[in-house]
Amino acid sequence: MSHRPISGIVTAAGLAAVLVLAACTPSSSGSAAADPGVSSKADQALAALEGKVLSKGPHGEEPATATKADLSDAEVTKVKALGATAAIVMHYGGNDWANAQIAGLRDEFGKLGVRVVATTDANFKPDKQVSDLETVLTKKPNIIVSIPTDPVATAGAYRKAAATGAKLVFMDNVPQGMTAGKDYVSVVSADNYGNGVVSAHLLAKALGGKGKIGVVYHEADFFVTKQRYDAFRTTIQQDYPDVQIVESKGIAGPDFAGDAQAAANAMLSKHADLAGIWGVWDVPAEGIMAAARAAGRTDLKIATQDLGKNVAIALAKDQLIVGLGAQRPFDQGVTEAKLAAGALLGKTAPPYVALSALPVTHANVLDAWQQVYHSPAPDELRKAYKQ
């Protein structure tokens, strides 16, 4: 089976074919025979989601497409002439999602002649992020692109940043009390509700539509991870009545993999017949995988969000991870940079921009990597692929 990197979005027919192929691929984890009705139901639901966004913005805004951020050649020339600077203030870094966001931002800022003067990592600590913002403001950037760790604890620092005249563009989350078009330009997000829906269909499909599962969610006031959790639970409860959520445990980090491993260990000890576990993103899913291996539960079905390298390798090997909903972080970074540049020219941006979810299975993991990261799948992932 040959896999060539492709760019763009998978067509509806192509996605349906990928999902059917995934259903026919033998699993090394010894899955029970799938219920054909459940498999068909899940495939149809996933194909219907292609290109659509189910999420609303932090204040209930309707989603705008990324094309709304596009700049004309004349506008790009004007931005280049400004000699503008930008700072990137992350909630935490070092993971594949954050790295791809930063890569997309830097790539687009480079094309726009915007110099990045700072990139910070708060390690998911609000007080550290407040300090990072204070340090960044000494560099007087024209643009700040950021994702708040806590919408309440960091709000004052962001209001101070807005008061300097810097154009603020947010990823995913918005500080409390701030208004789009007044205090900040826009917020850009993946379709996190849609990703939760995707992961629910993929896990239910892998389970053959029945079984007991656990849920590891993000125990924090964080808008987008709440969306994923709500979407997953709602989809399972409404569409798959024979899949029973028997345990839910929250993790607050910053050791998300370690906390998720401990949560999964407890679930597996308590429920010997647990068939699957959902993890809120790829790093917690890594902890769930570690717990499954330690317990000798290589038959456990795990679904998540975000195409990090470690969960991608597990998908490629057809081990433990049965599917996920992927964000498009590189494209999100490009969109954020364009929106910020447009704001420098006085353009009005939509308050909420979202990019559609990408279902990823064993069958399309190599091509999905190309779409998510705008680079070919790494050798380690290609070598892991189970033919």
C-alpha positions as a Markdown table, in Angstrom:
| # | Residue | x | y | z |
|---|---|---|---|---|
| 1 | Met | 0.0 | 0.0 | 0.0 |
| 2 | Ser | 1.6 | 3.2 | -1.1 |
| 3 | His | 1.0 | 6.5 | 0.6 |
| 4 | Arg | 2.0 | 9.8 | -1.0 |
| 5 | Pro | 1.8 | 13.1 | 0.9 |
| 6 | Ile | -1.0 | 15.3 | -0.4 |
| 7 | Ser | -2.0 | 18.9 | 0.2 |
| 8 | Gly | -5.5 | 20.4 | 0.7 |
| 9 | Ile | -8.6 | 18.8 | 2.1 |
| 10 | Val | -9.7 | 15.2 | 1.5 |
| 11 | Thr | -12.8 | 15.0 | -0.6 |
| 12 | Ala | -16.0 | 13.6 | 0.8 |
| 13 | Ala | -15.6 | 10.5 | -1.4 |
| 14 | Gly | -12.0 | 10.1 | -0.5 |
| 15 | Leu | -12.7 | 10.4 | 3.2 |
| 16 | Ala | -15.5 | 7.8 | 2.9 |
| 17 | Ala | -13.0 | 5.5 | 1.2 |
| 18 | Val | -10.4 | 6.0 | 3.8 |
| 19 | Leu | -12.9 | 5.3 | 6.6 |
| 20 | Val | -14.1 | 2.1 | 4.9 |
| 21 | Leu | -10.5 | 1.0 | 4.4 |
| 22 | Ala | -9.8 | 1.6 | 8.1 |
| 23 | Ala | -12.8 | -0.6 | 9.0 |
| 24 | Cys | -11.3 | -3.4 | 6.9 |
| 25 | Thr | -7.8 | -3.1 | 8.3 |
| 26 | Pro | -7.0 | -5.9 | 10.8 |
| 27 | Ser | -6.1 | -4.5 | 14.2 |
| 28 | Ser | -3.1 | -5.7 | 16.1 |
| 29 | Ser | -5.0 | -5.0 | 19.3 |
| 30 | Gly | -7.5 | -7.7 | 18.7 |
| 31 | Ser | -10.7 | -5.7 | 18.4 |
| 32 | Ala | -14.1 | -7.3 | 18.5 |
| 33 | Ala | -15.9 | -7.7 | 15.2 |
| 34 | Ala | -17.4 | -4.4 | 14.3 |
| 35 | Asp | -21.2 | -4.1 | 13.9 |
| 36 | Pro | -21.7 | -3.2 | 10.2 |
| 37 | Gly | -24.5 | -0.9 | 11.1 |
| 38 | Val | -22.5 | 1.0 | 13.6 |
| 39 | Ser | -19.5 | 1.2 | 11.2 |
| 40 | Ser | -21.7 | 2.6 | 8.4 |
| 41 | Lys | -23.4 | 5.0 | 10.7 |
| 42 | Ala | -20.1 | 6.4 | 11.9 |
| 43 | Asp | -18.7 | 6.6 | 8.3 |
| 44 | Gln | -21.7 | 8.6 | 7.1 |
| 45 | Ala | -21.5 | 10.9 | 10.1 |
| 46 | Leu | -17.8 | 11.6 | 9.5 |
| 47 | Ala | -18.2 | 12.2 | 5.8 |
| 48 | Ala | -21.0 | 14.6 | 6.5 |
| 49 | Leu | -18.7 | 16.7 | 8.7 |
| 50 | Glu | -16.1 | 17.4 | 6.0 |
| 51 | Gly | -15.4 | 21.1 | 5.6 |
| 52 | Lys | -18.0 | 22.0 | 8.2 |
| 53 | Val | -17.5 | 23.8 | 11.6 |
| 54 | Leu | -19.7 | 22.9 | 14.5 |
| 55 | Ser | -18.2 | 25.1 | 17.1 |
| 56 | Lys | -19.4 | 28.6 | 18.1 |
| 57 | Gly | -17.0 | 31.2 | 19.4 |
| 58 | Pro | -16.3 | 32.0 | 23.1 |
| 59 | His | -19.2 | 34.4 | 23.1 |
| 60 | Gly | -21.5 | 32.4 | 20.8 |
| 61 | Glu | -20.1 | 33.9 | 17.6 |
| 62 | Glu | -20.8 | 32.2 | 14.3 |
| 63 | Pro | -17.6 | 30.8 | 12.7 |
| 64 | Ala | -16.0 | 32.6 | 9.8 |
| 65 | Thr | -13.7 | 30.7 | 7.4 |
| 66 | Ala | -10.0 | 31.3 | 7.2 |
| 67 | Thr | -10.3 | 32.9 | 3.8 |
| 68 | Lys | -11.8 | 36.0 | 5.6 |
| 69 | Ala | -8.2 | 36.7 | 6.7 |
| 70 | Asp | -6.7 | 36.8 | 3.2 |
| 71 | Leu | -4.8 | 39.9 | 2.1 |
| 72 | Ser | -4.5 | 41.3 | -1.4 |
| 73 | Asp | -1.1 | 41.9 | -2.9 |
| 74 | Ala | -1.4 | 45.6 | -2.4 |
| 75 | Glu | -2.2 | 45.0 | 1.3 |
| 76 | Val | 0.8 | 42.8 | 1.7 |
| 77 | Thr | 3.0 | 45.5 | 0.2 |
| 78 | Lys | 1.6 | 48.0 | 2.7 |
| 79 | Val | 2.2 | 45.7 | 5.7 |
| 80 | Lys | 5.8 | 45.1 | 4.6 |
| 81 | Ala | 6.4 | 48.8 | 4.5 |
| 82 | Leu | 5.4 | 49.2 | 8.1 |
| 83 | Gly | 8.4 | 47.3 | 9.5 |
| 84 | Ala | 6.1 | 45.9 | 12.2 |
| 85 | Thr | 7.1 | 43.5 | 15.1 |
| 86 | Ala | 5.2 | 40.7 | 16.7 |
| 87 | Ala | 5.4 | 38.6 | 19.9 |
| 88 | Ile | 4.0 | 35.1 | 20.4 |
| 89 | Val | 2.9 | 34.3 | 23.9 |
| 90 | Met | 2.1 | 30.6 | 24.3 |
| 91 | His | 0.3 | 28.8 | 27.1 |
| 92 | Tyr | 2.8 | 26.0 | 26.9 |
| 93 | Gly | 5.2 | 24.8 | 24.2 |
| 94 | Gly | 7.3 | 22.0 | 23.0 |
| 95 | Asn | 4.5 | 19.8 | 21.8 |
| 96 | Asp | 3.6 | 19.2 | 18.2 |
| 97 | Trp | 0.6 | 21.5 | 18.2 |
| 98 | Ala | 2.4 | 24.5 | 19.7 |
| 99 | Asn | 5.4 | 24.0 | 17.4 |
| 100 | Ala | 3.1 | 23.9 | 14.4 |
| 101 | Gln | 1.3 | 27.0 | 15.4 |
| 102 | Ile | 4.5 | 28.9 | 15.9 |
| 103 | Ala | 5.9 | 27.6 | 12.6 |
| 104 | Gly | 2.8 | 28.8 | 10.8 |
| 105 | Leu | 3.0 | 32.2 | 12.5 |
| 106 | Arg | 6.7 | 32.6 | 11.7 |
| 107 | Asp | 6.3 | 31.5 | 8.2 |
| 108 | Glu | 3.5 | 34.0 | 7.4 |
| 109 | Phe | 5.0 | 36.8 | 9.4 |
| 110 | Gly | 8.2 | 36.3 | 7.4 |
| 111 | Lys | 6.2 | 36.7 | 4.1 |
| 112 | Leu | 4.7 | 39.9 | 5.5 |
| 113 | Gly | 7.9 | 41.4 | 6.7 |
| 114 | Val | 6.9 | 41.3 | 10.3 |
| 115 | Arg | 9.8 | 40.6 | 12.7 |
| 116 | Val | 9.1 | 38.2 | 15.6 |
| 117 | Val | 10.8 | 39.7 | 18.7 |
| 118 | Ala | 9.7 | 37.2 | 21.3 |
| 119 | Thr | 8.3 | 33.7 | 21.7 |
| 120 | Thr | 7.4 | 32.6 | 25.3 |
| 121 | Asp | 6.2 | 29.4 | 27.0 |
| 122 | Ala | 4.2 | 29.7 | 30.3 |
| 123 | Asn | 4.2 | 26.0 | 31.0 |
| 124 | Phe | 0.5 | 26.4 | 31.6 |
| 125 | Lys | 1.0 | 28.6 | 34.6 |
| 126 | Pro | -1.1 | 31.8 | 34.6 |
| 127 | Asp | 1.4 | 33.7 | 36.8 |
| 128 | Lys | 4.2 | 32.8 | 34.5 |
| 129 | Gln | 2.2 | 34.0 | 31.5 |
| 130 | Val | 1.4 | 37.3 | 33.2 |
| 131 | Ser | 5.1 | 37.8 | 33.7 |
| 132 | Asp | 5.8 | 36.8 | 30.1 |
| 133 | Leu | 3.4 | 39.5 | 28.9 |
| 134 | Glu | 5.0 | 42.1 | 31.1 |
| 135 | Thr | 8.4 | 41.2 | 29.6 |
| 136 | Val | 7.1 | 41.2 | 26.1 |
| 137 | Leu | 5.6 | 44.6 | 26.5 |
| 138 | Thr | 9.0 | 46.1 | 27.1 |
| 139 | Lys | 9.8 | 45.2 | 23.5 |
| 140 | Lys | 6.8 | 47.3 | 22.3 |
| 141 | Pro | 5.5 | 44.8 | 19.7 |
| 142 | Asn | 2.9 | 46.0 | 17.2 |
| 143 | Ile | 1.3 | 42.6 | 17.3 |
| 144 | Ile | 0.7 | 40.0 | 20.1 |
| 145 | Val | -0.6 | 36.5 | 19.2 |
| 146 | Ser | -1.4 | 34.5 | 22.3 |
| 147 | Ile | -3.4 | 31.7 | 23.9 |
| 148 | Pro | -4.4 | 32.5 | 27.5 |
| 149 | Thr | -3.7 | 29.9 | 30.1 |
| 150 | Asp | -6.6 | 31.1 | 32.3 |
| 151 | Pro | -9.2 | 33.6 | 31.0 |
| 152 | Val | -9.7 | 35.2 | 34.5 |
| 153 | Ala | -6.2 | 35.2 | 36.0 |
| 154 | Thr | -4.5 | 36.7 | 32.9 |
| 155 | Ala | -7.2 | 39.2 | 31.9 |
| 156 | Gly | -5.6 | 42.2 | 33.5 |
| 157 | Ala | -2.3 | 41.6 | 31.8 |
| 158 | Tyr | -4.0 | 41.3 | 28.4 |
| 159 | Arg | -6.0 | 44.5 | 29.0 |
| 160 | Lys | -2.7 | 46.2 | 29.8 |
| 161 | Ala | -1.3 | 44.9 | 26.5 |
| 162 | Ala | -4.3 | 46.1 | 24.6 |
| 163 | Ala | -3.9 | 49.5 | 26.1 |
| 164 | Thr | -0.5 | 49.9 | 24.5 |
| 165 | Gly | -2.1 | 49.8 | 21.1 |
| 166 | Ala | -0.7 | 46.4 | 20.2 |
| 167 | Lys | -3.0 | 44.3 | 17.9 |
| 168 | Leu | -4.0 | 41.2 | 19.9 |
| 169 | Val | -5.1 | 38.0 | 18.1 |
| 170 | Phe | -6.0 | 35.0 | 20.3 |
| 171 | Met | -5.7 | 31.3 | 19.7 |
| 172 | Asp | -8.7 | 29.3 | 21.0 |
| 173 | Asn | -9.3 | 31.1 | 24.3 |
| 174 | Val | -10.3 | 34.8 | 25.2 |
| 175 | Pro | -9.5 | 36.7 | 28.4 |
| 176 | Gln | -12.6 | 37.5 | 30.5 |
| 177 | Gly | -14.1 | 40.9 | 29.8 |
| 178 | Met | -12.4 | 41.6 | 26.5 |
| 179 | Thr | -14.4 | 42.4 | 23.3 |
| 180 | Ala | -13.6 | 41.6 | 19.7 |
| 181 | Gly | -13.1 | 44.6 | 17.6 |
| 182 | Lys | -12.4 | 46.7 | 20.6 |
| 183 | Asp | -9.8 | 45.0 | 22.9 |
| 184 | Tyr | -8.6 | 42.4 | 20.4 |
| 185 | Val | -8.7 | 41.6 | 16.7 |
| 186 | Ser | -10.1 | 38.1 | 16.6 |
| 187 | Val | -9.8 | 34.6 | 18.0 |
| 188 | Val | -8.8 | 31.7 | 15.7 |
| 189 | Ser | -9.5 | 28.1 | 16.6 |
| 190 | Ala | -9.9 | 24.6 | 15.3 |
| 191 | Asp | -13.4 | 23.2 | 15.3 |
| 192 | Asn | -12.9 | 21.8 | 18.8 |
| 193 | Tyr | -16.6 | 20.7 | 19.1 |
| 194 | Gly | -16.3 | 19.0 | 15.8 |
| 195 | Asn | -13.1 | 17.3 | 16.9 |
| 196 | Gly | -14.9 | 15.9 | 19.9 |
| 197 | Val | -17.7 | 14.6 | 17.6 |
| 198 | Val | -15.1 | 13.0 | 15.3 |
| 199 | Ser | -13.3 | 11.2 | 18.1 |
| 200 | Ala | -16.6 | 9.9 | 19.5 |
| 201 | His | -17.6 | 8.4 | 16.2 |
| 202 | Leu | -14.2 | 6.8 | 15.7 |
| 203 | Leu | -14.1 | 5.3 | 19.1 |
| 204 | Ala | -17.6 | 4.0 | 18.9 |
| 205 | Lys | -16.8 | 2.5 | 15.5 |
| 206 | Ala | -13.7 | 0.7 | 16.9 |
| 207 | Leu | -15.8 | -0.7 | 19.7 |
| 208 | Gly | -18.4 | -2.0 | 17.4 |
| 209 | Gly | -20.9 | 0.3 | 19.0 |
| 210 | Lys | -20.9 | -1.2 | 22.5 |
| 211 | Gly | -18.8 | -1.4 | 25.6 |
| 212 | Lys | -17.7 | 0.5 | 28.7 |
| 213 | Ile | -15.4 | 3.4 | 28.4 |
| 214 | Gly | -13.6 | 6.0 | 30.5 |
| 215 | Val | -13.0 | 9.7 | 29.8 |
| 216 | Val | -9.9 | 11.8 | 30.8 |
| 217 | Tyr | -10.8 | 15.5 | 30.4 |
| 218 | His | -9.1 | 18.8 | 31.1 |
| 219 | Glu | -10.1 | 20.0 | 34.5 |
| 220 | Ala | -9.7 | 23.8 | 33.9 |
| 221 | Asp | -11.6 | 26.8 | 32.8 |
| 222 | Phe | -10.4 | 26.4 | 29.2 |
| 223 | Phe | -13.0 | 27.0 | 26.5 |
| 224 | Val | -11.8 | 24.7 | 23.7 |
| 225 | Thr | -11.1 | 21.6 | 25.8 |
| 226 | Lys | -14.5 | 22.0 | 27.4 |
| 227 | Gln | -16.0 | 22.0 | 23.8 |
| 228 | Arg | -14.2 | 18.7 | 23.0 |
| 229 | Tyr | -15.4 | 17.0 | 26.2 |
| 230 | Asp | -19.0 | 18.2 | 25.8 |
| 231 | Ala | -19.1 | 17.1 | 22.2 |
| 232 | Phe | -17.6 | 13.7 | 22.9 |
| 233 | Arg | -20.0 | 13.0 | 25.7 |
| 234 | Thr | -23.1 | 14.3 | 23.8 |
| 235 | Thr | -22.3 | 12.3 | 20.7 |
| 236 | Ile | -21.7 | 9.0 | 22.6 |
| 237 | Gln | -24.8 | 9.4 | 24.7 |
| 238 | Gln | -27.1 | 10.4 | 21.8 |
| 239 | Asp | -25.8 | 8.3 | 18.9 |
| 240 | Tyr | -24.3 | 5.2 | 20.7 |
| 241 | Pro | -26.6 | 4.1 | 23.6 |
| 242 | Asp | -24.7 | 0.8 | 24.0 |
| 243 | Val | -21.4 | 2.6 | 24.7 |
| 244 | Gln | -21.4 | 3.4 | 28.4 |
| 245 | Ile | -19.2 | 6.1 | 30.0 |
| 246 | Val | -18.5 | 4.5 | 33.4 |
| 247 | Glu | -15.8 | 6.8 | 34.7 |
| 248 | Ser | -14.6 | 10.4 | 34.0 |
| 249 | Lys | -11.5 | 11.9 | 35.5 |
| 250 | Gly | -10.2 | 15.4 | 35.2 |
| 251 | Ile | -6.5 | 16.4 | 34.9 |
| 252 | Ala | -5.1 | 19.8 | 35.5 |
| 253 | Gly | -1.4 | 19.5 | 34.6 |
| 254 | Pro | 1.1 | 20.7 | 33.9 |
| 255 | Asp | 2.2 | 17.0 | 33.8 |
| 256 | Phe | -0.7 | 16.0 | 31.5 |
| 257 | Ala | 0.8 | 12.7 | 30.4 |
| 258 | Gly | 1.6 | 11.7 | 34.0 |
| 259 | Asp | -1.7 | 12.8 | 35.3 |
| 260 | Ala | -3.6 | 11.0 | 32.6 |
| 261 | Gln | -1.6 | 7.8 | 33.2 |
| 262 | Ala | -2.5 | 7.9 | 36.8 |
| 263 | Ala | -6.2 | 8.5 | 35.9 |
| 264 | Ala | -6.2 | 5.6 | 33.4 |
| 265 | Asn | -4.4 | 3.3 | 35.9 |
| 266 | Ala | -7.2 | 3.9 | 38.3 |
| 267 | Met | -9.9 | 3.3 | 35.7 |
| 268 | Leu | -8.3 | 0.1 | 34.5 |
| 269 | Ser | -8.0 | -1.2 | 38.1 |
| 270 | Lys | -11.6 | -0.4 | 38.9 |
| 271 | His | -13.1 | -1.6 | 35.7 |
| 272 | Ala | -11.6 | -4.9 | 34.5 |
| 273 | Asp | -14.0 | -4.9 | 31.5 |
| 274 | Leu | -13.2 | -1.4 | 30.3 |
| 275 | Ala | -13.1 | -1.4 | 26.5 |
| 276 | Gly | -11.8 | 2.1 | 25.7 |
| 277 | Ile | -10.7 | 5.5 | 27.0 |
| 278 | Trp | -11.0 | 8.9 | 25.5 |
| 279 | Gly | -8.2 | 11.5 | 26.1 |
| 280 | Val | -8.8 | 15.2 | 25.7 |
| 281 | Trp | -5.7 | 15.7 | 23.5 |
| 282 | Asp | -2.6 | 13.7 | 22.4 |
| 283 | Val | -0.3 | 14.3 | 25.4 |
| 284 | Pro | -2.9 | 12.9 | 27.9 |
| 285 | Ala | -3.5 | 10.1 | 25.4 |
| 286 | Glu | 0.2 | 9.2 | 25.6 |
| 287 | Gly | -0.3 | 8.7 | 29.4 |
| 288 | Ile | -3.3 | 6.6 | 28.7 |
| 289 | Met | -1.3 | 4.4 | 26.3 |
| 290 | Ala | 1.4 | 4.0 | 29.0 |
| 291 | Ala | -1.2 | 2.9 | 31.5 |
| 292 | Ala | -2.6 | 0.4 | 29.0 |
| 293 | Arg | 0.8 | -1.1 | 28.3 |
| 294 | Ala | 1.6 | -1.4 | 32.0 |
| 295 | Ala | -1.6 | -3.2 | 32.6 |
| 296 | Gly | -1.1 | -5.5 | 29.7 |
| 297 | Arg | -4.2 | -4.1 | 28.0 |
| 298 | Thr | -3.0 | -3.9 | 24.4 |
| 299 | Asp | -6.6 | -4.5 | 23.4 |
| 300 | Leu | -7.8 | -1.1 | 24.8 |
| 301 | Lys | -9.2 | 1.3 | 22.3 |
| 302 | Ile | -8.1 | 4.9 | 22.7 |
| 303 | Ala | -9.4 | 8.0 | 20.9 |
| 304 | Thr | -8.2 | 11.6 | 21.2 |
| 305 | Gln | -7.6 | 14.9 | 19.5 |
| 306 | Asp | -4.5 | 16.4 | 17.9 |
| 307 | Leu | -2.0 | 14.6 | 15.6 |
| 308 | Gly | 1.1 | 14.5 | 17.8 |
| 309 | Lys | 3.9 | 12.3 | 16.7 |
| 310 | Asn | 3.6 | 9.7 | 19.4 |
| 311 | Val | -0.1 | 9.1 | 18.8 |
| 312 | Ala | 0.5 | 9.2 | 15.1 |
| 313 | Ile | 3.1 | 6.4 | 15.4 |
| 314 | Ala | 0.6 | 4.4 | 17.5 |
| 315 | Leu | -2.0 | 4.9 | 14.7 |
| 316 | Ala | 0.6 | 3.9 | 12.1 |
| 317 | Lys | 1.4 | 0.7 | 14.0 |
| 318 | Asp | -2.4 | 0.1 | 14.5 |
| 319 | Gln | -1.8 | -0.1 | 18.3 |
| 320 | Leu | -4.0 | 1.3 | 21.0 |
| 321 | Ile | -5.0 | 4.6 | 19.2 |
| 322 | Val | -8.0 | 3.9 | 17.0 |
| 323 | Gly | -8.6 | 7.4 | 15.7 |
| 324 | Leu | -8.5 | 11.1 | 16.4 |
| 325 | Gly | -9.8 | 14.5 | 15.3 |
| 326 | Ala | -6.9 | 16.6 | 14.1 |
| 327 | Gln | -6.6 | 20.4 | 14.3 |
| 328 | Arg | -4.8 | 22.3 | 11.6 |
| 329 | Pro | -2.3 | 24.3 | 13.7 |
| 330 | Phe | 0.0 | 25.4 | 11.0 |
| 331 | Asp | -2.9 | 26.9 | 9.0 |
| 332 | Gln | -4.3 | 28.4 | 12.2 |
| 333 | Gly | -0.9 | 30.2 | 12.7 |
| 334 | Val | -1.0 | 31.5 | 9.1 |
| 335 | Thr | -4.5 | 32.8 | 9.7 |
| 336 | Glu | -3.6 | 34.5 | 12.9 |
| 337 | Ala | -0.7 | 36.3 | 11.3 |
| 338 | Lys | -2.9 | 37.5 | 8.4 |
| 339 | Leu | -5.6 | 38.8 | 10.7 |
| 340 | Ala | -3.1 | 40.7 | 12.8 |
| 341 | Ala | -1.5 | 42.2 | 9.7 |
| 342 | Gly | -4.8 | 43.3 | 8.4 |
| 343 | Ala | -5.6 | 45.0 | 11.7 |
| 344 | Leu | -2.4 | 47.1 | 11.3 |
| 345 | Leu | -4.0 | 48.4 | 8.1 |
| 346 | Gly | -7.3 | 49.1 | 9.8 |
| 347 | Lys | -9.2 | 46.2 | 8.4 |
| 348 | Thr | -12.1 | 44.8 | 10.5 |
| 349 | Ala | -11.8 | 41.1 | 11.2 |
| 350 | Pro | -14.6 | 38.6 | 12.0 |
| 351 | Pro | -14.6 | 38.0 | 15.8 |
| 352 | Tyr | -14.2 | 34.2 | 15.5 |
| 353 | Val | -12.5 | 32.2 | 12.8 |
| 354 | Ala | -12.5 | 28.4 | 12.8 |
| 355 | Leu | -10.9 | 25.7 | 10.7 |
| 356 | Ser | -12.7 | 22.4 | 10.2 |
| 357 | Ala | -11.8 | 19.1 | 11.9 |
| 358 | Leu | -9.8 | 16.4 | 10.1 |
| 359 | Pro | -10.7 | 12.7 | 11.0 |
| 360 | Val | -7.5 | 10.6 | 11.2 |
| 361 | Thr | -7.3 | 6.8 | 11.2 |
| 362 | His | -4.7 | 4.2 | 10.6 |
| 363 | Ala | -5.6 | 4.3 | 6.9 |
| 364 | Asn | -4.9 | 8.1 | 6.3 |
| 365 | Val | -2.4 | 9.0 | 9.0 |
| 366 | Leu | 0.5 | 9.6 | 6.6 |
| 367 | Asp | -1.5 | 11.9 | 4.3 |
| 368 | Ala | -3.1 | 13.6 | 7.4 |
| 369 | Trp | 0.4 | 14.5 | 8.7 |
| 370 | Gln | 1.1 | 16.4 | 5.5 |
| 371 | Gln | -2.1 | 18.3 | 5.7 |
| 372 | Val | -1.7 | 19.2 | 9.4 |
| 373 | Tyr | 2.0 | 20.2 | 9.4 |
| 374 | His | 2.6 | 21.1 | 5.8 |
| 375 | Ser | 5.6 | 18.8 | 5.7 |
| 376 | Pro | 6.0 | 15.1 | 4.7 |
| 377 | Ala | 5.5 | 12.5 | 7.5 |
| 378 | Pro | 8.8 | 12.0 | 9.3 |
| 379 | Asp | 10.8 | 8.8 | 8.6 |
| 380 | Glu | 10.0 | 7.5 | 12.0 |
| 381 | Leu | 6.3 | 7.6 | 11.3 |
| 382 | Arg | 6.6 | 6.1 | 7.8 |
| 383 | Lys | 8.7 | 3.2 | 9.1 |
| 384 | Ala | 6.1 | 2.6 | 11.8 |
| 385 | Tyr | 3.3 | 2.2 | 9.3 |
| 386 | Lys | 1.9 | -1.3 | 9.4 |
| 387 | Gln | 1.1 | -2.4 | 5.9 |
